[in-house]
């Protein structure tokens, strides 16, 4: 008689009953399902590793400040208060680079210069700038409509750092010199910056409504 404990027959780890009997059909199916799950897990792990290797091969190189040249263009008509600016970066490298969210713009130089808040939630889709290509951001600096700009804080340049993300390394500071003819511009708490865009129109459309 097979050895029993608590009314149930004891079995070896391989599913055979003590006494040499073959495992019952339910046990055989359970062992088969367990092996199938292990194979599925191994296949998913291999697919994930292959995807990661492909991403590493095709990921754009890290973006350095030295790879970009900058330009600023005033969007307001002559004689009007300077409020709206188009910030342009040109990728001077031969490889594509990635611009994430909105640039962290400061109204002036140094860490003490005020940081401009983004205009709403930036687009979560990064802007890929090919070698020699351009990326754009719209900047609004002054919201007062009552004149007297000279009484407000002044900025003689804009500076910006890049938001870290896939394909982007924070390295150095971008300097945006004011357009010719402007020695400084007034700014106030209404200043906002739009996220990076692939065209001038997409960059300026939201801030032009301010």
Helices and strands as residue ranges (DSSP letters): E 4-5, E 8-9, H 25-58, G 65-67, E 68-74, E 84-91, E 97-99, E 104-106, E 117-118, E 127-129, E 134-140, G 149-151, E 153-155, E 157-161, E 174-177, E 185-187, E 192-193, H 200-208
